[in-house]
Amino acid sequence: MKTPEPLADARFFSHEAMKTTFHLRIRGEDEAESRSMARECFERIDFLESRLSRFVDGSDISRINRMQAGETLYISESCHQCLLLGLDALVRTGGLFDITLGRRIQHQKENEDGPPPPLMGRLTIHPDTPAVTCEEPGREMDLGGLGKGFALDEIHQLLVSWGARDGLLCAGASSMLAFGPQAWPVDLTGSRENLRIYLENSALSASGTGIQGAHIVHPAGHEAMPASPCTRIWVSASTAAMAEIWSTALMLLDPGELPEIVTQIDELAAVYVERDGVVSQLR
């Protein structure tokens, strides 16, 4: 998905982090104020990456992934809140969205031989204290899109606290968050036809075979992946984290059940799918 360029009335800033490019478009503020806003947002994103990325040595997630049985690790409040979102998502999606599939994700991304690694180990996320206990080693966390969505929600709150009135925040091509009185035009790109929508005070996330290829892993293993005719799914929700969660989970559902299921999920504002290169609205 992409926004039309140029947007002459918006100030534009970009920043590399979390293995993607974050874009900020801010309308209605002078240049000096906008630059100060963007600087603080990017500092916050860098901080979150230092805590949430499994690839950053010394991050909360990388330390969790090295824990041994019986150990308890105290983590940052930001990481704790993100993990609680992941735990809630596991329940909401009936187990389809699982942040402890790091070993299976690595196996799939690296095209390793053999069946996916068995799901072993047990981690406990303490609900009221920013801490994680390893009951049994074997699980590895990979926040994936949840980390990027969480970051967009965080910088949205920062911008609101600054008094920003209108903006569009993007984490690469997979997640967007719009706020303010004006709708932002967004193109959902199919291989044959596109669909233009207008995003207003909501988030939009995409998952599919064209977004990072083999990043979607089914908790039950490769053999459980449905042969979905949907090459991409976009989900609009109130927060970027929620949109990221459901765009991933819906890709793992039986395609025949998808139209009925999406009508039953209250968190979804809209759902779009690409079939045979054409993008259409499902809800």
N, C-alpha and C positions, 0 to 999 in steps of 0.2 A: 504494500500500500504506500501511497505517496501523496503529499500535498502539492497542489499546483505551484509553480514558481514563475515569476517572482510574486511575493506578497509585499507590495510596495509599502503598505502601511504598518508593517511589522518589523521590529528590530530582531536580527537573527544572530544566534550564538551557537557554537558547537564545541564538543569536548569528547575526547576518546577515553573510554573507561568500560569496564566489564565486558571486554572483547566486542564492543560495538561503539557507535557514535551517538552521543546524546545531542539532540537539537532543542534549542529553546527559541520560540517566537513570542515576542512580547509586544502587545499593542497598547498605545495610550500613555506611555511613559517617555520622559526625555532620555537622551542617549546616556548621560552620566549615571542616572538612576538605574537604567536598564543594565548597564555594565556591572554596576555594583551588585544588583540582584543576581545576574548570571554568575559572577565570581563566587558568591556565597553558595549558589546551587551546585556548582561544579566541585567546590571544596567538600560539600556534603556528600556528593556522589563518590568522590575519592575515598572519603572516610568509610562509607558503606562498603565499597569494594574491599577495603583493607580488613573488614570484618566478615563479609559474606561470601567472598570468593574461595572456592576450594583450591584454586590455583595459586593463591597468595600465601607464601610460607609465613606462619605465625598468625594467620587470620583465625577467627573463632571457629569457622567451619573446618579448616585444615586441622586444627587441634582436636576438634570433636572426632574427626575421622581417624585419629591416631590413638584414641583412648583405649585403655585396657579394662578388663572386667573389674567392677567395683570402684572405678574412679569417678569422681564428680568434678566437673569443670564449670567455673563461674565465667560467664560470658557478658558481652556488652548488652545493654538494654535494647539497642537496635536489633541485634541478632536475635535476642530472645523474642521480641515482638514478631519478627519475620518467621521464626520457627513455630510460634503459636499459630500464625496464619496458615503455615503449611500443615500443622496438625489438624486444624479446623477444616482445611481443604480435603484432607484424607477422608474425613467423615462425610462432608458435603457431597463429594463425588463418588461415594461408595468404594473408595480405595483406588480409583483410577489416577488420582494425582498424588504421587508419593515422592517426597523429597529425599528419601533414603535409598534411592536406586542408583547411587553414584557408580558402583561397580558395573552394573548392567549398562548404564549409559556409556561408560568408557569402553566396554566390550563391543557395543554396537558401533560407536563412532570409529573405533580403531579396526573394525572388520576382523576381529579376532576369531580364530577357528573354534569350532565346538559350540555346544549349547550355552546359553547365558548363564552366568554364575548363579548358584542357588542363593535364595534370600535367607541369610543367616544373621544372627545377632539381634540385640534389643537395646534401644536407647530410650531413656525417659526424660522428657522435657518437663521441668518443674513448672507448674502453672503460675505460682506466685513469687518465685525467686528466679532471677536470670541465671539459671544453671541447668546443666545436662548431666545425667548419670548414665554410665555405660553398664548395663546389666550383663550383657554378653557381647564381645566384639564381633564384628563382621559387617555391620551396616556402614555405608558411607553416604554422607549427604552431598547433594548437588542441587542447589536452589534453582538453577537455570533461569527461566523466564520470571519466576516469582521474585527473584532478587531485583531484576530490572523493573518490574512493576512496582515493587515496594519502594525503590528509589524514586520513581516518578511521583508516587503518592507523597513521599517525604518532601521533595522539592516543590510540589504543589503547595503544601502547607507553609513552606518557607516563603514562597512568593506571596501568598495571601497575607502572611504576617507582615511582609514589607508594604502591603497595600496595593499590590499589583491587581489590576482589574480584569485583564483579558490576556490569555496566553494559550499557546499550544506547545506541549512538551512531548518529545519523542525519544524513544530508546531504540535506535536503529529502525529497521523496517517492520519490527514485530509488535510495537506497543506505542500508543499515543494517549494523551490526556488533554482535554480541552476544558477551559473554564472562562467565564465571563459572559457578557451579554450578547456577543456576536458568535454565530456559528462559523466553523472553519470547514472549508471544502477539502474533502479527502477522496482520493481515487483508489478504489479497490481494484487491483489489476489482475485480470485473468489472461490466459495465454491467447485468447481470441477476442474477448470483449471485456470492457471495464464497466464498473458501476461507480458513479459519483454519489457520495453521501455528504451530509453536513453534520459535523460533530459539535455538539453543544453541551457543556457541563457534564461530560461523561468521558469514559475511557474506551479505547478500542484496542484489542490485541488479536494477533493472527498466529495460527499454527498450521503446519502442513508440510508436505513433502518438498515444497519449494523454499521453506524457511529452515536453513541449516541442515537440510537433508535428513540424516538419521538421528535427530535429537529426541524423537518421541519414542519412549520405551514403555511397553505394556507391563504392568506389575506381574502378570501371569506368564510372561515370556513371549518369544517371537511367535509361537504357534497360535497365540490368542489374539494376534492383531487382526482386526476385521479387514476384509478386502474392500475398503471404502472407495466409492466412486468420487468422493470429495478430495480433491488435491489440496484444498486449503479451506480453512474455516476462520471467519472473523467473528469476534464476540464483543459486544458493547455492554459495559456494566458501569456501576457508579464509581469504582476505583480501578486503577490499573492492575493492582494485584489480583482482584477478583476476575478481571477480564483475562489475565494471563492464565489463571487456574482453569477457567472453563474452556478457553480456546484449546488448551492441551487435552483436557479430559474428553471433550466432545469428539476429537479425532479418534479416540479409542472405542467409541460406541459402535454398535451394530448399525450400519447406515439405514437399515429398514426401520429401526426404532427411533432414529434421530428426530424426525419431525414431531412425533408425539412427545418425546422426552423434553425437548426444549421449551414446550409450552408449559411444562410443570415446574420449571426452575425460576423462582421469583427473582433471583439476582440478575437475570439476563434482561437487558433492555432491548437488544436486537441481536440477531444471528444471521450471518451471510455465508454462503458456501460457493465454491467454484466447482462446477461439474462440466467436463468436456470443454474446458477453457472459458466458460461463461459464468459470470458472477451474478447470483440472485439472492434475494432476501428470503430467509427461511422463517424468521419471526420478526 
